[in-house]
Amino acid sequence: MSGGWRLRSGQAAVVAYTGGYLAVPAVPGAGKTTALAHLAARLIAEGGVGKGRILVVTYQNSGVSNFRERIGTLLQERGLPPARGYEVRTIHSLAAQILRRRPERRLLPERPLILDEASRDHILRDEVRRWRRNHPDTLQNFLEPRVRQDLQVRARWEEAFPGLVRQIVAHCKAHRLAAAPLAAQVGKLSADSFLRPALEVYAAYEAALRREGALDFDDLLVHAYELLRGEPEFLERLRRRWPFVFEDEAQDSSPLQEELLTLLAGPEGNLVRVGDANQAIMSTFTNADPDLFRRFCRRPEVLVRSLRESGRSSRDIIDLANHFMRWVREEHPWAACRDALEEQTIQPVAPDDPHPNPNPPGYHILTRRFASQSEEMGHVVGRLPRALAVPEHTVAVLFPTNRQAEDFARLLERRGIPYRTITRTRPEQQRLAQGLGDLLDFLAAPHDREALGRAVAGLVPEAGADAAWQAALRATAPEELLFPLEERAGRLPAPAAAGPLAAQLEGLVRRLGEWLELAWSLPPDALLLQLAEELDLEEADAAVLQAVALEVRRRLAREPQLDLVQLGPQVRELVRQAGHVAAAVYDRQGFHAEAGVVYVTTFHKAKGLEWDTVYLMQLNEGDFPSTPTVHMRGDLDYLGERFRPDRLARRELSHLLGEEVLGEEDLTAVKEEEIRERLRLLYVGITRARENLFLGAVDPSRGMAPSQAFRALEESVRRGGEVRRERA
């Protein structure tokens, strides 16, 4: 087996699958990617896919490269080409591929402009500003009367409002609820309904997208699904192309995503869905529905093969995670939330497994209470040097919120402790920003020899160190390289024409001349879109460049005098600042934790990652509440009982379509949803640790009571330490 890997019993059962609907509930660290890769390789090698291909769908770009590498390696070991018989795509790239095959059926341009999250948010904020100008007092009226004149509160509410509207817009699209019919229902809503302005902005946002000729990521899924529903012959061709559909991270699926993949597989087809309902933590930020995968696993026609063995963590950490699962299901103080976690026990791997569980000497799980947040942070900072001193040892500190993580990172900076954050701009993004800027600088000043050199080096990095090319660049005017006399056979003078990079440079210089001609005839935004087509970029980079082109178009509408000289630096900055793009597009591609640095991030962003030592910080009631009466961090208290307007609006929307009225029980239900997700979030945090785990909370004497979940874990850790001592 690849890399000395021996399939475990649960993995072998998955790999033995031959067809039909299969659900694979997988505990953290169970090797689900390995199982799917082996299954794909076996089906391909045995001719199970015929002339078709296995379609593997994942929700993260990092998963695409991971699956390709795993499946390709296994095929090569069987003597087969590494790219044969399968495709791996994100759900959105799959939808885009479907639409590109039949764009005319949806009245779309052949290659529609696809907005990244940052561009979508920019347009949405513009429409929110227009709505506010037309409704100057409405936003303020949502506030509790006692705080309506508080300027700071009003500013916080105005800042939060667009993001809340965005959640409703995305929710509507995930349920295929079009803007126009919903806008017609607005009159049924009360004046104080948050859903009313959200639906009005939704209609305006959709109109803005039509004017731009653009689609957002949610539109891709909607149009792809409706195309397949309306074109049965086209759908049947795709089913023959993809006789098997594999879905990874199925617990993060939205209703529309599930419908699209089920439609592709067909009622009698082959659909494999792998996920962990206990790690369903994305409904706060996405339209993921944590109950979808649970319901799929319980359908009578679905075969279930569980992956319970995990080699990630020590047995002590596994025992703690299992204890937490049982405590939630049996003893959680709010009975309605005891279904937050599925009853699936993590099992350690067999003692002779090639990848055994870590077995550090001693007992390495600690809990501690602190008098304040600053004391907790200071204590952990004091412990970090010892953890960092262990060779090849990786360390992470996880917080419930971004702000807490940022405060801790600043503390590490002051203490001189090296650290990383998961969301920091990646080198790929920095290179794209620099390369685009250099290329535009050259197109703005083609006579500048240095600008030409930087543009070439950005596209062919080896040219920066190639002596023959550098000599030719110094000796030849740019116009002679770009537009040589007809009698010269090539564009490169000797000795560059005979150098190792000659073929690459010859083609690149020719393209630079063509792009220069385009720069004279096209507006800058259209030029960027053309470059996105021709630069042979990865899909992620092309999406970034398309997003930048759209922003440039908007800037040109405001400042028509902008030219390439001014736009070069702006484009660099646009790409660098595209934090949303970095999160949505680069998505931690190829993440490997480094030893010698501290990773500082949130519980949410740590999902899918692991470290040797993990510190879980600030496990208090405000972040991990135990009852609906607890004030949660993130509640918008200045809105009174509508403390979570986006979640309430989702419930109100379902009532609106069913002619029901939002009631008191909905307020409680929203709180219960939040409690369930926070319990799963804590479970994710625990299972990130391989060897050492630290859990901290602030003492109740300062008004920040440790959560009931922390207290249960604290007691379990105490008992575990006693058992260890007794055995010793």
Helices and strands as residue ranges (DSSP letters): G 2-4, H 9-15, E 21-25, H 32-45, E 54-58, H 61-77, E 86-90, H 91-101, G 103-106, E 113-114, H 117-134, H 138-141, G 145-147, H 151-174, H 179-183, G 186-188, H 195-212, E 214-215, H 217-230, H 232-241, E 244-247, G 250-252, H 255-265, E 270-275, G 277-279, H 290-297, E 303-304, E 309-310, H 315-331, G 335-337, E 347-348, E 365-370, H 373-388, E 395-399, H 402-415, E 419-421, H 427-444, H 449-459, G 461-465, H 467-475, H 478-482, G 496-498, H 502-521, H 524-534, H 539-558, H 564-576, H 579-581, I 582-586, E 598-602, E 611-616, G 637-639, H 645-657, H 664-686, E 689-698, G 700-702, H 708-727
